[in-house]
């Protein structure tokens, strides 16, 4: 089941309309560096578009073309200031959209503030963001949650049989 699309703009409310509690996202101060929030968050890029999977709850997240670029930069340790500077002038994404988008990724539990030193953005990031056709957004899906959270190797209980299915909360 598709559970919502959340767009990253300073005045966007589609996250709340889709049932997500986005209150306070725009009031959240940005960290300079973020890291993937836990070992349960895995991601891969397919033809330049990122797909992120939260193994703890089975939700998966698809990003727009611009969202994929920003996710990949943030997940690799690029500092938010460098990211915003690299997009200034070249992309149609303003600082408020970055702040909102990053706040939503933190709220979804995909990113967490990191104390690491920020990395510079890649030289091709401004051009990639300028070429993006879609605004910053992330779509959240939970239709495969029951299958993703099943661990047939480790969750075997004799009375229940195999596999024991973990209930998604």
N, C-alpha and C positions, 0 to 999 in steps of 0.2 A: 504494500500500500504506500502510495506517495503521501508524505505527511506535510510537505510545505516547501515553499521557495522563500529564501530570505535574501533580500537584496541589500547591498551595503551602500546606503546613502544616509546622510545625516538626518533626513526627515522621513525616511521610509518606515512604514508600519506593517509591511506584509508579514514579518515574522510574528507579530502579535496576532494578526489576522489568521495566520496558519496555526495558531494554538501555542506558539512558543512564548515564553515569558521573556520578553526583551526589555523589560523595564530596567532603567539604569544603564543600559549598554552605552549610550552616548555620554553618560556622566563618568564612565570608567576611565581612569588615567591610563594612557598607553605606557607600556614598558618599552624599553629600547630594543630588547631582544626577546624573542619567543622561541620555544622549543616544542616539539611534539609532546603532548601532555602525559602520555604513558606508553608502556610497551604494548598495550592493547590497541593502540592506534597505528594502523598500517596503511600505506598508500602506494599508489603506482600511477604512472602517467601513461596514457594511451593516446598516441597521436597529439601530444601536447595538452591533453585535458586530464586533470587529476581526478582520481577516484580515491576517497578516503573511507576506510572501514574501521569501525569501533568494534573490536571483537568482544568487548565486555557486554554490550547490549544488542549487537547485531545490526545496528543502524549503519547505513552507508550514505556517503555524501558525494554528490556530483557538483562540479564547479563550472561556471561559465568560463569562456576562454580567458578573460581578464582575471577572474577568481583563481583559475589554475596557476597562472603566472605568479600571482601574489602568494598563494599557498606554498608553492615550491620555493619561493624566495624566503618566506618566513620560516618554513620547516628546515631550511638549510642554514639558518642563523643570520640572515641579512637583517640589519638593524632597521627599525621602522623609519627612522629619520632618513637613512640612505634610500629606502624604498620610496618614501614620499618625495624626496628630492629628485630621484631618477624619473619619476612620473611627471614632475612639474613641467608644464609647457608641452610635453610630448604626448601626454595622454589626456583623455577627457575625464579623469578620475581626480577628484579633489581630496584634500586632507580629511575632510569630514566623512567622505565615503570610505576611506581607508580605516579611519578610527572606528566607524560603525561595523564594518566588515570584520576587522580584527576582534572587536568586542564580541561579536556573535560567535566567532570561532572559539574564543575563550569560554563563552557561556555554554557552548555545545560540548565542551570538554576536549576539544581537539588540540588546542594550544595552551601553554602555560608560560607565564613570565619566566625568563631565564636570567641568571646572573652572568652568563658568558659574555665575552667581548663581542660586539657586533661585527659581522663581516660586511665588506662593501658589496653593493649590488653588482651584478654582471654587466658588462658593457652593452650587451644586447637587450637588456631588460627594458630600457626606455622605448626602443623601437617595437619590442613585442607588445608592450602595453598600449602604444599608440596605434598598433595594427589591430588591437582587440575590437571585436564587433559588438560585444555584449557588455553590459555593466557588471560590476562586481556582484555576484550572487552565488548562493549555494542551495542546492536542492537536497532535501533530507528524505530518505526512504527507509522504511522498516518492514517491507514486504517479505524479506528473506531472513528476518531476525531469528525465527525459530530454527531455521536450518544452520545459520551461522553460529549460533550459540551452542549447538550440539557438539559435544566432544566425545566421540565414540571410543577413543582410546583410553581416556582417563575417567570417564564417568560411567563405569559399569558397576551395577549393584545387582547381586544375585537375585533378590526377590523381585526386582523390577524388570530384569532382563537387559538386553542390550539394544540400542543405547538408552541410557537414562537421559531424558530430555530436561534440560535446565529451564525453568520458567522465566520468561523475560518479564522484567518489572517495568 
